[in-house]
Each structure stands twice: as C-alpha cells, then as structure tokens.
C-alpha cells in the first residue's frame, strides 16, 4: 500500500478554515465550554477526590501518538513468580473530577466523545482536565482506576482486580519508539513484555475466532497550518498495545456479567448473506478461500500490501457494522452479550477522557469487585447511554469521514482532468460501474462512476479526476 504523503499548503489551504467551520456548524458540534463548566473544571482540577491507595512506586508508562496529551491509559507489565504475567493497567479516573449531576457531567453527556478535526479538536472534557489534571502525563501523580490482571504462561486470565489508586507514569512512549526498542533489544523488561503478552493474546484471539483487520488507515496529518494525507500501516506494537486494551475490556465485561449490572459493547454475527457476498469478492480478487477455512483464519493470512488482499480487507469492514451498546441490570442478562469481532463479551472502559460510556463502565466494575451495588447516579444514566453513545459515535464517524473528504478535495482542487493510477477497492452490488478507488499516489480514497463497463474489483485502473472542490463537491473519478 502507498505511504506517499501529500500536503495542503499555500493557496490550497485557504478555503479549509471556512469549510471546516461550516462542517462544525452543520453537525452541531459544541463550541467553547460554557463558563460554569470551565469554572467547575478548574475547581475540580485543583481539588480532585483522591483515593487512599498509593501505587506511585510502580513505574507505569504510556504508549500513544507523539503529540497526544489526553492520556487515558498507563501500563506496567511484569513476570509472575512461578510463571505467567501481571498486567497493571491504570485508567484515568474521570469520576475523581466530574461530580454527578453537575455542569461538567451535563456537558459530557451533551458532547459524548472527543471530536478530531484537522485544525482543532473538540474535547469531551475541558482541557484543564483532559490534557492536564486528569491525564496520565509523565512524572505527575494522578488518581486512576487501576486494573491488575494476572495471566498464565499462555496469556489466559487467571485473576482480575480493579481498585482506585494514585499512580505516576514514568515515561511517555510512542508506537514507533516502542517498536524500535523492542526490535533492537534495548527495551526494558516492562516494555519488552508488551511483545510477549501481546503475541500470546493475539494467539488466543485466533483460537476464539476473533478478528483484527490489518488495514492501512488513511490519516490526516498536520504541521502547523498545513494538512496532509497518508496511509499509515499499523506496526506490530499497535496491535500488542490494542491487545492490552482488549484484555481489559473483556475482563470488565466478565465482571459486569457476573455481577448482573453493566453496559456491553456488542456486535451481532454477520448474516450468511454478508459472508456469501465476501466469498464472491474473494473469487473476483483471485483469493483462494476453501470452504473449510473460517473467515477469521482467512483474514489473518492476507497481506495488506498486496492490492488484491487490501481490497478484500476493505470489503471485510462491512461485517463490522452494527455494533452498539447493550445495558442490563438486576441480573437479567441480554440475549446478545458478545462482540462478534472480539468473539467474546467486551466493553469500552479504557478511554474515559475521550468517550462518555467508559466512566460508567469503570464504576460498574469497581462496584462488582467490591461486592457492592453501583452508585445511584450510574443506574440513573444507564438507560439513556446506548442512544447517547450511538448518536455521539455517529457524529464522530461523520466528522472523520467528512474531514478526510474535505482535505482530499483541497489537495486535488487544481488537478481536475488529470489522470491517476488507482486500485478498485469496492464495487456496488447493484451498480457494478460504481464503486471506490484508492489512488496509488497521492493517499486518496474516493468514489468512481461514469464508466460504461463493470469495475474490476481489486485491479489496477487508470482514472480521471472529474471533480474536487472543498465545501462544494467531494472528490470524484471516472475511468480514463
């Protein structure tokens, strides 16, 4: 897959500010925080509710993109005497700062998630908290929800504990740096164990029939006032780090199910028709998929750098649609308790600075371990959380998609009529002359239509740019 960067500079950048402002207005994106919310945040930052337990002697570290300052998670990995591993995972304790029923709480329910734009972000909480007092920044003592998960030598969970504690991160690491240190053997053991534990958890995911799609992501990059697009292929360290979060989300779901009160992230199994459609796509892309080979096993065998495989992986994302949040109380478990891609019960609990539901999941798990009923403010909010999260997630996805469309149009606005090399990555079922192409250079994925014949899925195609105008028309190609 291409790794060529293309950047919006000079005159091409001029329309973006106004277009992005219009997008925020159209999607009803919250503007500045109200004065009473900021005042409450400042007071909370100065006097959070601190736990009694002190775990600041544990040398936690964070792994995030280099520029991130809203740090939700810090970890420490170690070997257990007699074999196996111990995962300590500290999650920012947002409830130490946000009082139920207060102005901060109400504003978080209005915003639901942090929204990311090329020129700014719209945070879930005021930055004095999300990038300051509540963030697990290095060399700062912070209140946290501390998970301790013991694993056996195969990476299977044998014990789980969660409690409130003070923690102190020692290092802010990034994915590329972690990958390099592990690869060249210079990583200290708590960091080096990320590969050992991550690999074991990947193996268990494979046994469960879980699915992690290794698809290079189209990302907007920023450098001051300039914007660019690039395809970012995930590093192994990305996957290992994600496995720690998945491990915690699965442990949290198990605690909730055992206690009878919770909120799960659920995804139904794909219908047979959707899998059948994928089999047709595999055949069109010359991918051998024997009937005895499970879908999850096939996905793991693919190379995202192969255009045919990349096109198929893109098609596979259709099976991940339909995820939602499922609430249950009083021991009445829902009919669906699993997430099909995880292939196990799972919940969101590791990103409370950026996602509303995670604060509630933490409280439910703390109560479950303590053998107590969850707080009343948690019960009061639970019925409305699935719709709030669905609406907020939909808006976040729309922001991400439309921001990419806008930057693509700005990049290409002066190149209408030019020819490009592309790969057909999607074809509409009932309109085989309409689909999606991924350019070889620059890093653009866009709609194609206007041809007189069926598009060749997974094949190289010469295409002509027919429109590109940020704020007016999305990028569109036609067969050359």
C-alpha positions in Angstrom: 0.0 0.0 0.0 1.3 3.5 -0.7 3.0 5.5 2.0 3.3 8.7 0.0 2.4 11.9 1.9 0.6 14.8 0.2 0.3 18.1 2.0 -2.1 21.1 1.6 0.0 24.3 1.6 -0.2 27.8 0.4 -3.3 28.9 -1.7 -4.8 25.4 -1.5 -5.1 25.8 2.3 -7.1 29.0 2.2 -10.6 27.6 1.9 -10.2 24.9 4.6 -10.7 27.1 7.6 -14.1 28.3 6.4 -15.2 24.8 5.2 -14.3 23.2 8.5 -16.1 25.9 10.4 -19.2 25.2 8.2 -18.9 21.5 8.9 -18.9 22.1 12.7 -22.0 24.3 12.4 -23.8 21.7 10.1 -23.1 18.9 12.5 -24.0 20.9 15.6 -20.5 20.4 17.1 -20.3 22.1 20.5 -18.3 25.3 20.5 -16.5 26.6 23.6 -17.4 25.2 27.0 -19.9 27.3 29.0 -18.4 29.5 31.7 -19.9 27.4 34.5 -18.4 24.2 33.1 -15.0 25.8 32.9 -15.3 27.1 36.4 -16.3 23.6 37.7 -13.4 22.0 35.8 -10.9 24.5 37.3 -12.1 23.8 40.8 -12.1 20.0 40.2 -8.5 20.2 38.8 -7.4 22.0 41.9 -9.1 19.6 44.4 -9.9 16.1 42.9 -11.3 13.3 45.0 -8.2 11.3 45.7 -8.0 7.6 46.7 -6.3 6.3 49.7 -4.3 3.6 48.0 -0.9 4.7 46.7 0.7 2.8 43.8 3.1 5.6 42.7 6.1 3.3 43.2 5.1 1.3 40.2 6.9 2.6 37.1 4.0 2.9 34.7 4.5 4.1 31.1 2.1 5.3 28.4 2.1 4.4 24.6 0.3 7.0 22.4 0.9 9.1 19.3 3.8 11.5 19.9 1.6 14.6 20.1 -1.1 13.2 22.3 -1.6 14.9 25.7 -5.0 13.4 26.6 -3.5 10.2 28.0 -6.2 7.7 29.2 -4.0 4.6 29.9 -0.7 3.8 31.5 0.6 0.2 31.9 3.2 -1.8 33.8 4.0 -5.4 32.7 5.9 -7.9 34.7 6.5 -11.7 35.1 4.8 -13.5 37.9 6.8 -15.8 40.2 6.3 -19.3 39.1 5.3 -18.3 35.6 2.8 -16.2 33.8 2.5 -12.4 33.7 0.9 -9.5 35.6 -0.7 -6.6 33.7 -1.2 -3.4 35.6 -3.3 -1.0 33.6 -4.1 2.4 35.0 -7.1 4.2 33.5 -7.7 7.9 34.1 -10.2 8.3 36.9 -12.5 10.9 35.4 -15.1 10.4 38.2 -12.5 11.9 40.6 -13.1 15.2 38.8 -16.7 15.1 37.5 -19.4 15.3 40.1 -22.7 13.5 39.1 -25.4 16.0 38.1 -23.0 18.9 37.9 -22.3 21.2 34.9 -19.3 19.1 33.8 -21.4 16.0 33.9 -24.2 17.5 31.8 -21.8 18.9 29.3 -20.1 15.5 28.9 -23.5 13.9 28.1 -24.0 16.6 25.5 -20.7 16.0 23.8 -20.4 12.2 24.3 -17.0 11.8 22.5 -14.0 13.9 21.7 -14.1 15.0 18.0 -11.0 15.4 15.9 -10.7 18.0 13.1 -7.6 18.8 11.1 -7.4 22.2 12.6 -8.5 21.5 16.2 -10.2 19.0 18.4 -13.5 19.4 20.3 -12.8 17.6 23.6 -15.2 15.7 25.8 -13.9 17.5 28.9 -12.2 20.9 29.3 -8.5 20.7 28.5 -7.6 21.7 32.1 -8.8 18.1 32.9 -8.4 16.1 29.7 -4.9 17.3 28.9 -4.0 18.4 32.4 -5.1 17.3 35.8 -6.8 14.0 34.8 -4.4 13.0 32.0 -1.8 10.4 32.9 1.1 12.6 31.9 4.7 11.6 32.9 6.1 12.5 36.3 2.6 13.6 37.6 0.8 11.9 40.4 -2.8 11.1 39.2 -5.9 9.3 40.5 -6.6 6.2 38.4 -8.8 3.2 38.2 -6.1 0.5 38.5 -6.7 -2.9 36.9 -4.4 -5.8 37.9 -4.9 -8.8 35.6 -2.9 -11.9 36.2 -2.2 -14.2 33.2 -0.9 -17.7 33.0 2.0 -18.7 30.8 -0.3 -18.9 27.8 -1.7 -15.5 28.3 -5.1 -16.6 29.7 -6.7 -14.6 32.5 -6.5 -16.3 35.9 -7.3 -13.3 38.2 -8.7 -9.8 37.9 -8.8 -6.9 40.4 -9.8 -3.3 40.0 -9.5 -0.5 42.5 -8.9 3.2 42.8 -5.2 4.2 43.4 -2.8 7.0 42.9 -0.3 6.3 40.1 2.6 8.0 38.5 3.7 7.4 34.9 7.5 7.5 34.4 7.6 7.7 30.5 5.5 8.9 27.6 6.4 6.5 24.8 5.1 6.3 21.2 4.4 3.3 18.9 7.4 3.8 16.6 9.8 4.2 19.5 8.4 1.2 21.3 8.7 -0.9 18.2 12.3 0.1 17.6 13.3 -0.5 21.2 11.7 -4.0 21.2 13.2 -4.9 17.8 16.7 -3.9 18.6 16.7 -5.4 22.1 17.1 -2.2 24.1 13.6 -2.1 25.7 13.5 -2.5 29.4 11.5 -5.6 30.5 8.2 -3.9 31.3 8.2 -2.6 27.7 9.7 -5.7 26.1 7.0 -7.8 27.7 4.5 -5.9 25.5 5.5 -8.2 22.6 5.4 -11.4 24.7 2.0 -10.7 26.2 0.6 -9.1 23.0 1.6 -12.1 20.9 0.1 -14.5 23.4 -3.2 -12.6 23.4 -3.2 -12.5 19.6 -2.9 -16.3 19.6 -5.8 -16.6 22.0 -7.8 -14.2 19.7 -7.2 -16.5 16.9 -8.3 -19.5 18.9 -11.6 -17.7 19.8 -12.2 -16.8 16.2 -11.7 -13.1 16.8 -10.9 -10.7 14.0 -8.4 -7.7 13.8 -8.4 -6.2 10.3 -4.9 -5.1 9.4 -6.0 -2.4 7.0 -3.7 0.6 6.5 -5.6 3.7 7.6 -6.0 6.9 5.7 -4.9 9.7 8.1 -4.9 13.5 8.1 -1.6 14.8 9.2 -1.0 18.4 10.4 2.2 20.5 10.5 1.3 23.9 11.8 -1.3 25.3 9.4 -0.5 22.7 6.7 -2.5 19.5 6.2 -1.6 16.2 4.5 -2.9 12.7 3.8 -1.0 9.5 4.3 -1.7 5.8 4.6 -0.4 4.5 7.9 0.2 0.8 8.1 -0.2 -0.4 11.7 3.0 -1.5 13.5 3.1 -4.8 15.5 3.4 -2.6 18.6 0.0 -1.0 17.7 -1.6 -4.5 17.8 0.2 -5.5 21.0 -0.9 -2.3 22.7 -4.5 -2.9 21.5 -4.5 -6.4 22.9 -3.9 -4.9 26.4 -7.0 -2.7 26.0 -9.0 -5.6 24.6 -7.9 -7.8 27.6 -9.1 -5.2 30.0 -12.4 -4.7 28.1 -13.0 -8.4 28.2 -12.2 -8.6 31.9 -14.6 -5.7 32.6 -17.4 -7.4 30.6 -16.9 -10.6 32.6 -17.1 -8.7 35.9 -20.3 -7.0 34.8 -22.0 -10.2 33.6 -21.1 -11.9 36.9 -22.5 -9.0 38.9 -25.6 -8.7 36.8 -25.3 -4.9 36.1 -23.4 -3.5 33.2 -23.1 -1.9 29.7 -21.5 -4.0 27.0 -20.2 -3.2 23.5 -22.0 -5.8 21.4 -21.9 -6.8 17.7 -24.1 -9.5 16.2 -22.6 -12.1 14.0 -22.7 -11.3 10.3 -25.6 -12.8 8.4 -24.9 -15.6 6.0 -25.7 -13.3 3.1 -22.9 -10.9 4.0 -20.4 -13.7 4.3 -21.6 -15.1 0.9 -21.0 -11.7 -0.6 -17.5 -11.8 0.7 -16.9 -15.2 -0.9 -17.9 -13.7 -4.3 -15.5 -10.8 -3.7 -12.7 -13.2 -2.8 -13.3 -15.1 -6.0 -13.3 -11.8 -8.0 -10.0 -10.9 -6.3 -8.4 -14.3 -7.0 -8.1 -15.1 -3.3 -8.3 -18.8 -2.5 -10.9 -19.3 0.2 -11.5 -23.0 0.7 -14.9 -23.8 2.3 -13.3 -25.5 5.3 -11.2 -22.3 6.2 -13.0 -20.0 8.6 -13.4 -16.3 7.7 -11.2 -15.2 10.7 -8.4 -17.6 9.6 -8.5 -16.3 6.0 -8.3 -12.7 7.2 -5.1 -13.4 9.2 -3.4 -15.0 6.1 -3.8 -11.8 4.0 -1.0 -9.3 3.2 -2.4 -5.7 3.2 0.5 -4.7 0.9 -1.0 -6.8 -1.9 -3.6 -4.8 -3.8 -6.0 -7.7 -4.1 -5.7 -8.5 -0.4 -6.1 -4.9 0.6 -9.3 -4.6 -1.5 -10.7 -7.7 0.2 -9.8 -6.4 3.7 -11.6 -3.2 2.8 -14.7 -5.3 1.9 -14.4 -7.2 5.2 -15.1 -4.0 7.1 -18.7 -4.4 6.1 -19.0 -7.3 8.6 -18.1 -5.0 11.5 -21.1 -2.7 11.0 -24.0 -2.8 13.5 -22.0 -2.5 16.8 -23.9 -0.9 19.7 -24.1 -0.7 23.5 -26.3 -3.0 25.5 -27.3 -2.2 29.1 -28.6 -4.8 31.6 -29.4 -4.5 35.3 -30.8 -6.7 38.2 -29.2 -9.9 36.9 -31.4 -10.0 33.7 -28.7 -10.6 31.1 -29.4 -9.6 27.5 -29.9 -12.0 24.7 -26.7 -10.8 23.0 -23.7 -10.4 25.3 -20.8 -10.8 22.8 -18.9 -8.7 20.2 -18.6 -10.8 17.1 -15.2 -9.3 16.1 -13.8 -9.9 19.6 -15.5 -13.3 19.8 -16.2 -12.7 23.5 -18.1 -10.4 25.8 -16.5 -7.0 25.7 -17.0 -3.4 26.9 -15.4 0.0 26.4 -13.7 1.1 29.6 -10.2 2.3 28.8 -10.7 5.8 27.2 -12.8 7.8 29.7 -11.1 11.1 28.8 -12.4 10.8 25.2 -15.6 8.6 25.5 -18.5 9.1 27.9 -19.5 5.4 28.5 -16.1 4.4 29.8 -16.6 6.4 33.1 -19.7 4.4 33.8 -18.1 1.1 32.9 -15.3 1.8 35.4 -17.9 2.5 38.2 -19.8 -0.7 37.4 -16.6 -2.8 37.6 -15.4 -1.2 40.8 -18.7 -2.0 42.4 -18.6 -5.6 41.1 -15.2 -6.3 42.6 -16.2 -4.6 45.9 -19.4 -6.7 46.1 -21.5 -3.5 46.3 -24.3 -2.1 44.3 -23.2 0.5 41.7 -23.9 4.2 42.7 -27.4 5.5 42.0 -26.0 8.1 39.6 -24.7 5.2 37.4 -28.1 3.4 37.5 -29.9 6.7 36.6 -27.8 7.2 33.5 -27.6 3.7 32.2 -30.9 3.6 30.3 -30.0 6.6 28.2 -26.4 5.6 27.4 -27.0 3.4 24.4 -28.7 6.1 22.4 -26.3 8.8 23.6 -23.4 6.7 22.5 -25.0 5.8 19.2 -25.6 9.4 18.4 -22.2 10.5 19.5 -20.4 7.8 17.7 -22.3 8.5 14.5 -21.3 12.2 14.7 -17.7 11.3 15.4 -17.6 8.9 12.4 -19.2 11.6 10.2 -16.6 14.2 11.3 -13.8 11.8 10.5 -15.2 10.9 7.1 -16.1 14.4 6.0 -12.8 15.9 7.2 -10.9 13.4 5.0 -13.2 14.3 2.1 -12.6 18.0 2.6 -8.8 17.6 2.8 -8.8 15.3 -0.3 -10.7 18.0 -2.3 -8.3 20.7 -1.1 -5.3 18.6 -2.2 -6.7 17.9 -5.6 -8.8 21.1 -6.4 -6.3 22.3 -9.1 -5.9 18.8 -10.7 -9.3 18.2 -12.2 -8.9 16.5 -15.5 -5.6 14.8 -14.6 -5.0 11.0 -14.8 -4.0 8.9 -11.9 -3.2 5.2 -11.2 -5.7 3.6 -8.8 -6.9 0.2 -7.5 -10.6 -0.6 -7.3 -11.3 -1.5 -3.7 -15.1 -1.7 -3.7 -17.9 -2.2 -6.3 -21.6 -1.6 -5.6 -23.7 -4.7 -5.7 -26.4 -3.5 -8.0 -24.4 -0.8 -9.8 -21.2 -2.6 -10.9 -20.0 0.5 -12.8 -19.9 2.5 -9.5 -17.5 1.9 -6.6 -14.5 3.2 -4.8 -10.9 3.5 -5.9 -7.7 4.0 -3.9 -5.1 6.1 -5.6 -1.5 4.8 -5.7 -0.3 8.4 -5.3 -1.5 10.5 -3.5 -3.1 8.9 -0.5 -6.7 9.3 -1.6 -9.8 7.0 -1.5 -12.8 8.2 -3.4 -15.9 7.4 -5.4 -15.7 6.4 -9.1 -18.6 6.4 -11.6 -19.4 7.2 -15.2 -17.9 4.2 -16.9 -19.7 2.1 -19.4 -18.5 -1.3 -18.1 -18.2 -3.1 -14.8 -15.4 -2.0 -12.5 -12.7 -4.7 -12.0 -12.6 -5.2 -8.2 -9.0 -5.4 -6.9 -7.5 -4.5 -10.2 -5.3 -1.5 -11.3 -7.2 1.1 -13.2 -6.3 4.4 -14.9 -8.8 7.1 -13.7 -9.5 10.7 -14.4 -10.3 13.3 -11.7 -13.7 14.8 -12.6 -14.4 17.0 -9.5 -12.7 18.2 -6.4 -13.9 21.3 -4.6 -13.7 21.5 -0.7 -17.1 22.5 0.7 -18.9 22.1 -2.6 -18.2 18.7 -4.1 -16.4 15.6 -2.9 -13.6 14.1 -5.0 -15.0 12.0 -7.8 -13.2 10.0 -10.5 -14.2 8.3 -13.7 -12.5 5.5 -15.7 -10.0 7.1 -18.1 
